[in-house]
Amino acid sequence: MRHGKKFNHLGRKTAHRKAMLANMACSLIEHKRINTTVAKAKALRVFVEPLITKSKADTTHNRRVVFSYLRDKYAVTELFREISVKVADRPGGYVRIIKLGNRQGDNAPMAMIELVDYNEIYNPKGNKAKKSTRRGRSKKAATPQVEETATTEEKSEE
């Protein structure tokens, strides 16, 4: 029974799990997007989102707390210098998990986890750019422009 167990142990001992999540978080911070299994992606989201929230306030204490989790000074620098600036006005929800299907070898469900503010392609708000068409304009819309140019030429000749 799993009474009171709040997080996924991922079939690993505590030290292995913490090291794995720290490495995955550093990779996510460095590359902004990684592919992993769905279970690891969900565990990583719980692990990394509080760290991103801490990075919003750039204090020595917060840097030390985040470093104790990540154990990589380059990832901490990247987090506090660049990522915290982009997520400053966002009230949580810094990562997105997109399911990709099953892995070829063992049929494990795979997912892509990415930082939300670093994906310019995906636009959930629906502000789609208008697509250009290959149809021509109607001749009625084109004729007033021609008439206006003709009248301006006639006025300049007078």
C-alpha positions as CSV (number, residue, x, y, z in Angstrom):
1,M,0.0,0.0,0.0
2,R,1.2,3.5,-0.8
3,H,-0.5,5.4,2.0
4,G,1.0,8.9,2.4
5,K,3.6,8.5,-0.4
6,K,3.6,11.8,-2.1
7,F,6.0,11.3,-4.9
8,N,7.1,8.7,-7.4
9,H,10.2,6.8,-6.2
10,L,11.0,5.7,-9.8
11,G,12.3,2.3,-8.7
12,R,15.5,3.8,-7.3
13,K,17.1,4.4,-3.9
14,T,17.0,7.9,-2.6
15,A,20.6,8.9,-3.5
16,H,20.2,7.6,-7.1
17,R,16.9,9.3,-7.5
18,K,18.2,12.7,-6.3
19,A,21.2,12.5,-8.5
20,M,19.2,11.5,-11.5
21,L,16.7,14.3,-11.0
22,A,19.5,16.8,-10.4
23,N,21.2,15.7,-13.7
24,M,17.9,15.9,-15.6
25,A,17.2,19.3,-14.2
26,C,20.6,20.6,-15.2
27,S,20.1,19.2,-18.7
28,L,16.7,20.9,-18.9
29,I,18.1,24.2,-17.8
30,E,21.0,23.9,-20.3
31,H,19.1,22.6,-23.4
32,K,15.6,24.0,-22.5
33,R,14.0,20.8,-23.7
34,I,14.7,17.1,-23.1
35,N,13.1,13.7,-24.0
36,T,12.4,11.2,-21.2
37,T,9.8,8.8,-19.9
38,V,6.5,10.2,-18.7
39,A,7.0,9.2,-15.1
40,K,10.5,10.8,-15.0
41,A,9.1,13.9,-16.7
42,K,6.3,14.3,-14.0
43,A,8.9,13.7,-11.2
44,L,11.2,16.3,-12.8
45,R,8.4,18.9,-13.0
46,V,7.8,18.6,-9.2
47,F,11.6,18.8,-8.7
48,V,12.4,21.8,-11.0
49,E,9.5,24.2,-10.7
50,P,10.2,25.2,-7.0
51,L,13.8,25.8,-8.1
52,I,12.7,28.1,-10.9
53,T,10.4,30.0,-8.4
54,K,13.4,30.4,-6.1
55,S,15.5,31.8,-8.9
56,K,13.1,34.8,-9.3
57,A,14.6,36.4,-6.2
58,D,18.4,36.5,-6.8
59,T,19.8,36.3,-3.3
60,T,22.8,34.5,-2.0
61,H,20.6,32.3,0.1
62,N,18.4,31.3,-2.8
63,R,21.5,30.5,-4.9
64,R,22.9,28.3,-2.2
65,V,19.6,26.5,-1.8
66,V,19.3,25.9,-5.5
67,F,22.9,24.8,-5.7
68,S,22.3,22.2,-3.0
69,Y,19.7,20.6,-5.3
70,L,21.4,20.9,-8.7
71,R,25.1,20.6,-7.7
72,D,26.2,22.3,-10.9
73,K,27.3,25.9,-10.7
74,Y,26.9,26.5,-14.5
75,A,23.3,25.4,-14.3
76,V,22.6,27.7,-11.3
77,T,24.2,30.6,-13.1
78,E,22.1,30.0,-16.2
79,L,19.0,29.6,-14.1
80,F,19.4,32.9,-12.2
81,R,20.8,34.9,-15.1
82,E,18.6,34.0,-18.1
83,I,15.7,31.8,-17.2
84,S,14.5,33.8,-14.1
85,V,14.3,37.0,-16.3
86,K,12.0,35.2,-18.8
87,V,9.7,33.7,-16.2
88,A,9.6,36.8,-13.9
89,D,6.0,37.6,-14.6
90,R,4.7,34.0,-14.8
91,P,3.0,32.8,-11.6
92,G,4.0,29.1,-11.9
93,G,3.7,26.5,-14.6
94,Y,7.2,26.9,-16.0
95,V,7.5,23.6,-17.8
96,R,5.3,21.8,-20.3
97,I,5.1,18.0,-20.7
98,I,4.1,16.7,-24.2
99,K,3.6,13.0,-24.6
100,L,5.4,11.5,-27.6
101,G,4.2,7.9,-27.8
102,N,6.0,4.7,-26.8
103,R,9.7,3.9,-27.1
104,Q,10.7,1.4,-29.7
105,G,12.7,-0.9,-27.5
106,D,10.6,-1.5,-24.4
107,N,7.3,0.3,-25.2
108,A,7.8,2.8,-22.4
109,P,5.6,5.9,-22.7
110,M,7.9,8.8,-23.7
111,A,7.4,12.6,-23.2
112,M,9.2,15.8,-24.1
113,I,9.6,18.2,-21.2
114,E,10.4,21.8,-22.0
115,L,10.5,25.3,-20.5
116,V,7.4,27.1,-21.6
117,D,8.9,30.5,-22.3
118,Y,11.6,29.1,-24.6
119,N,9.2,27.6,-27.3
120,E,8.3,30.3,-29.8
121,I,6.6,27.8,-32.2
122,Y,3.9,26.5,-29.9
123,N,1.3,29.1,-29.2
124,P,-1.5,27.9,-26.9
125,K,-3.4,31.2,-27.0
126,G,-4.4,30.7,-30.6
127,N,-3.0,33.9,-32.1
128,K,-2.5,32.3,-35.4
129,A,-0.8,34.2,-38.2
130,K,-3.0,34.7,-41.3
131,K,-2.0,32.5,-44.1
132,S,-1.6,34.0,-47.5
133,T,-3.7,32.7,-50.3
134,R,-2.9,32.2,-54.0
135,R,-6.2,33.6,-55.1
136,G,-6.1,36.9,-56.8
137,R,-7.8,40.0,-55.6
138,S,-11.2,40.9,-57.0
139,K,-11.1,43.4,-59.9
140,K,-13.5,45.7,-58.1
141,A,-11.0,46.3,-55.3
142,A,-8.2,46.9,-57.7
143,T,-10.0,49.5,-59.9
144,P,-10.4,52.3,-57.4
145,Q,-6.6,52.3,-56.8
146,V,-6.0,52.7,-60.5
147,E,-8.6,55.5,-60.8
148,E,-7.1,57.4,-57.8
149,T,-3.6,57.3,-59.4
150,A,-5.1,58.5,-62.7
151,T,-6.8,61.4,-61.0
152,T,-3.6,62.4,-59.2
153,E,-1.7,62.4,-62.4
154,E,-4.3,64.5,-64.1
155,K,-4.2,67.1,-61.3
156,S,-0.4,67.3,-61.5
157,E,-0.6,68.0,-65.3
158,E,-3.0,70.9,-64.8
